[in-house]
Amino acid sequence: MELWQKQLSASVVKVEDLPFVSGSEVYKEKLRRVSEIFPIRINSYFLEQIKEENDPLWKQVVPSVEELDDFLSAEESLESDPLREERDMPVPELVHRYPDRVLLMLNNQCPIICRFCTRKRKIGFPGIVTRETLRQGIEYIAQHPEIRDVIMSGGDPLLVPDKELERILSALRDISHVEIIRIGTRVPGTLPERITPELCAMLKKYHPLYANLHFNHPDEITPEVERACNRLADAGIPLGSQTVLLKGVNDDVEIMKELMLKLLKMRVKPYYLYQADMTLGTDHFRTTVEKGLEIIQGLMGHISGMAVPYFVIDAPGGGGKVRLLPDTVIERNDKEVIIKNFEGKVFHYPQPVDKKSKPRRADPAVPAATEKLCEMA
Ligand SMILES: *Cc1c(COP(=O)(O)O)cnc(C)c1O
């Protein structure tokens, strides 16, 4: 067994084994009920990175009784499938929402189970994705020439064994209209030993390949994680990141700044910052939208533009991602646009005008030859 397989099989999956859970037997009994609905998984690598109760890593993986509150509350907008992915599945476990790209689920297993997961309804329950759903997914892609971008998701596609993963990649590469393949994964940041030289050597045969890695807090970036990201980048895979805005974990400008700069430094280009979805059992992680805008405002202009992700809301009901920006346009009309920079200073940018309809400017600096040109026009 390889190290990462040992770390995965030594995962905490039971309430009794959770780290730093003080609390009464009654409380633990409630947690047991939570875990029957939403399973627990903390692999032994990630477990080692947790330093204490309520630290930013602990909060992401240790269940809370608040997960059950959503079942009791009158908040009806919370759903088990807030993005209506199931509605946009022409075949099982393949989401076709945008014109030219699809999301293909390779499994339901993850290196850790995030308590705020948007696919909380599926993750950790085996048997949803099967060889047959995969076959149908690949067949659907082959039959739809408009699909040029396939996003491998799950679960976590990098938990699929090398051989099986190669079989899928090679089947996708056999489809001539598939231009790029993306891997959406939390493995590099939560089970870095999985990124073996053998895996990278295999992946690099299937370029152009991109990967978007899930990171939420600077404490997730350890020397092991840096090495994993380096290996992927050295295999020629451009790396992006996706981050979920989480109350009590990373809803803070300074924490986000540190995270984005650390990512950029290890060749991971921050891609998306997500407003938390309206997923049943995750409401206690939700911040206001203003918090996200405030964070983007605190990043834009202050640090490299390369380090600033797009802030998006994945529209409830399945509308897809919508980008939000802090207000940089104060006013816009036919004559000018009034804009605000990162320091809050205001600038006027004039719109182009039809020069012929305007009286000529009397400018002594204009040389005689130019005068001549103007007369000719
Ligand atoms: C996010 C997402 C994509 C990819 O969107 P990009 O903006 O191209 O990164 C594709 N399909 C689904 C269903 C998605 O949720």
PDBQT file of the ligand as one rigid body, heavy atoms in Angstrom, charges set to zero:
ROOT
HETATM    1  C1  LIG A 401     -18.615  25.615 -12.588  1.00  0.00    +0.000 C 
HETATM    2  C2  LIG A 401     -19.198  24.737 -13.571  1.00  0.00    +0.000 A 
HETATM    3  C3  LIG A 401     -18.622  24.606 -14.835  1.00  0.00    +0.000 A 
HETATM    4  C4  LIG A 401     -17.365  25.338 -15.250  1.00  0.00    +0.000 C 
HETATM    5  O1  LIG A 401     -17.557  26.717 -15.274  1.00  0.00    +0.000 OA
HETATM    6  P1  LIG A 401     -16.365  27.675 -15.727  1.00  0.00    +0.000 P 
HETATM    7  O2  LIG A 401     -16.911  29.039 -15.449  1.00  0.00    +0.000 OA
HETATM    8  O3  LIG A 401     -16.129  27.406 -17.170  1.00  0.00    +0.000 OA
HETATM    9  O4  LIG A 401     -15.174  27.346 -14.910  1.00  0.00    +0.000 OA
HETATM   10  C5  LIG A 401     -19.234  23.771 -15.744  1.00  0.00    +0.000 A 
HETATM   11  N1  LIG A 401     -20.363  23.104 -15.438  1.00  0.00    +0.000 NA
HETATM   12  C6  LIG A 401     -20.948  23.224 -14.248  1.00  0.00    +0.000 A 
HETATM   13  C7  LIG A 401     -22.211  22.485 -13.981  1.00  0.00    +0.000 C 
HETATM   14  C8  LIG A 401     -20.395  24.045 -13.268  1.00  0.00    +0.000 A 
HETATM   15  O5  LIG A 401     -20.968  24.144 -12.057  1.00  0.00    +0.000 OA
ENDROOT
TORSDOF 0
